[in-house]
Amino acid sequence: MRSRYVSDFHFPFFISVLFLCIVGVFNLYSASHQSAHPQWLYQIYWLFMGLGVAGLMTFLDYRIFERLGYPLYFINLFLLLLVMLIGPRIYGAHRWIDLGFMRLQPSELMKISLVLVLAQYFHADRNVGGYRLVGLIRPMMLLGMAAALVVIEPDLGTTLLLCFIAGSIFMFVKIKWQSLLILAVIGALSAPLAYHFALKDYQKDRVKTFLNPSRDPRGKGYHALQSMIAVGSGKFYGKGHMKGSQTQLAFLPEQHTDFVFSVFAEEHGFVGVTLFLIIYIVMIFMGLDISKHARDKFGAILGFGITSIFFWQAFINIGMVIGVLPVVGITLPFFSYGGSSLIISMMGVGVLLSIHLRRFIF
């Protein structure tokens, strides 16, 4: 049995993820070595912890989550409520629970929890002809409860990410085109209302700044402009590791979290970014392939949902960094600094590896 585990292990997928994590640590060293709190050292600690979690998830039968989706989801809802009560206020938001050895961010865990509960719901449902709106009421309620608690932290970026993840799963299980058209019309009509009545002033400013970054270059547009300057200054080959002026002279804000990709682009240029994106895209396609060849419907939905987390986070973060999307505070999986983010991402990697492994051994 042990030899079967080794021979059926998806080494290319795991190696691509590990490569991104290691390159991320070197990138964080460049971004934070001058800091009083060297984030790259902490990231190594989180990486080893994440590898342990990934190993546990790999050798744990993923089908156990078929019965735990709802319990884990509601526990996560409780943690989001707990954040409001005891979570420290950092940068004007309540997003973390201090565990002593690390700060847990329940909204990061909710990405996995939402995928699990939706996979459990759609696996149990025997619909084969495509879903109408009435069939999506319960999953949309599950999304709504999670999104409501995250948006009041406030964390608009993660709220949108949860919507994209759930929307991807809805498309995967097939929605009738009439229902899809109705949802598109509702979304188009509600967007202006959401902008005027739901968004806070600083969130409206982010949208305005995205449309015109130069309207306040030293204030609200500073992050976006400095990021685009860093990316553009990398040119074809980049300035070299630890030689990026925007990074080393601290012009680039949040260069170890939201804008860590800007650091990499400045130092390694078009060539480095292209290689990075190729590896990332290959990793995404391998995740989709794992989902496609899963042994059962639950594994297929679960694998697709986890892969969609990686895709949408990367898409939003890189789009934000190069100025084609508003700044919403989404980290780049396996690359940005953060214990919760890295460990949860590695948990997802472990589940994908488990899905791939068990298509052969049961």
N, C-alpha and C positions, 0 to 999 in steps of 0.2 A: 504493500500500500504506500509505503514511504517513497518508493521509486516512482509510483504513479503520480504522487504529488509533485515530484521534481520534474518529471518528463512533461506533465501537462500544465506546469506553471507558465504564465504568460510573461516570459522574461523581457521581450521587447517593450511591452507596455510599462513594466516596472522600471526598466532601465531608463526609459525616456523621462519618466516622472523624477527618478533619482537625479538624472542629469540636470533637469530644470532646478531642482532644489539646491544642488551643489553650486551651479552657476549663480543662483540667487544669493547664496551665502557670500560668494566672492564679490558680487555686486553690492551687497549690503555692507561689506567691509569698506568698499570705496565710499559709500554714502555716509557711513557712521563712524569711521575710525577716529575722527577728531572729536567725537561726542564724548561727554562725560559718562554716558551710558551706552557702551558699545553694543548696539543691537545685534550685530553679526554674531557675537558670542552667545547671546540668548537664543538666537535663531538656530544655532547648532544644537543647543539643548532641546529646543522644541522639535527639531528634526529627528533626533534620536527617539524622543518620546513618540513622535508621529509614526516613525518606522515600527515601533513596538505595537502601536494601535493598529497599523496596517497589517502587521503580521497576525495579530489576534483575529482581526476581521477576516483575513484570508482563510484561515484554518477553521473558522466558525462557519457552520452551514448557514448560508444567507436565508434559507427558508424559515429560520427561527423568527425572522422579522415579519413574516407573514401573519403571525399572531400578536406581534408586539407593536405594530404600527400605531394603532389608536392609543394604547397606554403611553408610549414614548411621546406621541404628539401632545397629549394633554399634560404630561409632566413638563414638556417644554413650554406650553402655555403658562403653567404655574411659574416657571422660572422667569418668563417675561414679565409677569405681574410682580414677582419678587424684586426684579430690577428696579421697578418704580418705587418700591418701599425702602430698600436698603442699599441700592446701587449708588456708588459715588457719582457725583456730577462732574464730568470731565468734558471740557470744550462745550459746555452748555447742554450736554445730553446725558441721560441715564442709560447706559448700554452694557455695563459690566457688573459682575458679582465678584468681589474679592475673595478668593479661596486661600489666600496666604502665599502659596507657591506660584500662583498665576491668577490672572483675571479672566474669568469665564465670560464669554459674550454669547448669551442665549440666542441672539438673532442669527449667529453663525450656525449654531446647532439646529435652528429651525429649518434651515435649507434642507438638511438631511431628513429631519423629522417630517417635513411636508411631503417630500418624495416618498418616504416610507408609507405614510398614511394614504396617499393617493394611489400608490401601487397596490396596497391592500384593498382599497375600495374597488378599483377597476378590475382587479383579479377576481374578487368575489362576485362582481356583477357579470352576468352572462350575455350582455348586449353584444351582438355580432353585426348589426346592420348600420352602425354609426349612431352617435348620440344627438338627441334633440336637446334644447335648452332645459326642459324639465328634468332630463336625466343628469344634468350637470349642477342641479341645485345644491345637493349635499357637498360635492367636492368644492364648489364655489364658496359655500359657507365655511368649509375648512380653511380655504385660502383666506377668506375675509377675516376670520377671527385672528389668524396669525398676522396678517398684514396690518390690521387695526392696532394691535399691540406694539408692533415694530414702528409704525409711523408716528406714534405718540412719544417715542423715546426722546427726540425725534430721529429717525433714520430713514429718510426718503429713498436713498440709494438701495438699501437692502429690501425695502418694501417693493420697489419696482422690480428688483431681481426675483423676489418670490413670485410676483405676477408673471414674469417671463418664464420662469421654471414651470409653474403650473400650466401656463398657456401652451408650452411645448409638449407637456404630457397630454393635455387635452387634444392637441393635434395628432399626437402619436396614437391615441386610442380611437381616433377618427370622430370628427364632428360633421354632421350633415351640413352641406354647403349653405342651406337656408339659415340654419342656426348660426353659422359662422358669419354670414352677411349681417344678420341682426346684431350680433356682438360687435362687429366692425362699426355699424351705424351708431350703436349706443356709445361706443368708445369715442367716436369722432364728435358726437354731440356733447358728451360729458367733459371732454378735455378743456374747453374754455371755462366751463363752470368750475372745474377742479382748480384751474389756474387762479381764478378770481376769488374763490371762497374757501378752498381747502389748503392752498399753499401759504406758508408763512412769508413774511416780507423778504427774508434773506433767501428763501428758495425762489421767489420771483426774481430777485436780483441775479441769481445764478443763471436763470433762463435768459434774462436780458443781456448778461455778460457773455453768454455763449453766442448770442446773435451778433453782439458787437463788443469783443474783448477790450477794445481800445477806449471804451467809454469811461473807464476808471482804471487806467493802467497801474496805478500805485495802490489801489484799494481792492475792489471786488474782482477786477480782471487780472490781478497780479499773478495768481496761481496759474491760470490758463496761459497767459503770455509767456511767463518764465519757462513753463513746460515746453511750449512750442519752440522757444528760442533754443532750449537745450537739445531738443530732438533735431532741429534744423542744423545746429552747429556741429553735429556729429558728421555731417556730410557722408562721403562714401565709405571711408575706412574707419572713421571715428578718431578721437583724440588720444586713445590709449587708456588702459586701466589706471584709475586714480589721477587722470590728467584732465578731467572735464572741468572747465572753469566755472560753469553754472553750479556744479555740484560742490567742488572743493571750496569755492568762495561763498557758499551757502546762499546763493541767489534763488536756488530751487527749493520751494517749500515742501514739507512732508515728503522728503526725498527717500525716506526709508519705508513708506507705506503706500499712499495713493499714487505717488509719482516716481516710484522706483524704476519703472520702465523708461522714464526720461533719462535717468542716470545711465542706464544700459545703452540707450540710443546715442547719447552724447559721446560715450567712451568707445563704442564699437561700431557706430555708423550704420549705413545702409546694409553692408555685408553682414554684420553681426545680427542686426534686427531680422534680416531675411532668414538666416539660419535658425534663429530663435523661433520665428513664426512657423517655419517648416516643421520643426520638432513639435511645437505645440499643436499644429494642425494634424500631424501624424498621430499624436497621442489622442486627440479628439476622435479621429476616425477609428482608431483601435478600440476606444470605448464604445463607439457605435457598433462596431463589429461584434464586440462581446455581447451587447444587448441583442443584436440580430440573431446570434446563435445560442442564446440562452435556452435552457432546457424547458422552461415553462413561462407562462404569461407574466407571472409575478416578477421573475428574474429579468424578463425583457423590459418591463416598465421601469423596474428599479434601476437597471443598468442605464437605460436611456435617460432617466431623470437625473441621475448622478452626473452623467456626461454633460447634460444640458447645464448643470451648475457650473462646471469648468468652462464651457463654451461662453455662456452669457457673462460670467465674471470677466473673462479675458476680453471679450468683445467690448463690454462697457468701459473697462479700465483703459484699454489701449485707445479706444475711440475718444475718451475723455482727455487722455494725455496728448494726443495729436490735434485736439481741437475740433473734432467732428461731432462730439457729444458734450452736453453740459457736465460740469464738475459735480459729481454726486457722492464721492467718497466710497468707491468700491475698490477693494484690494485685488491684486493680481495673484491668482492661486499658485502656490509653490514658490513664489518670487518675493512677494511683499512680506515685510516683517509683521509678526503677530502669532502668538501662541494658539489662540482659539482658531484662527483662520487656517494655519498650517495643520494642526492636529485634526480638525474636522475634514479638511481636504484629504489628508492621508487615510482617514477613516473611510471616505468615499472610495479611494483607491483600493483599499483592502476589500471592500464589498464587491467592487468590479472584478477583482482577482478571484474572489470566492465564487462569483457567478460563472466565470470562465472555467475554473477548476472543476466545478460540480456538474458541468455538462457531460463529463466523462465518467464520474465515479458513483452515480446513482441511477 
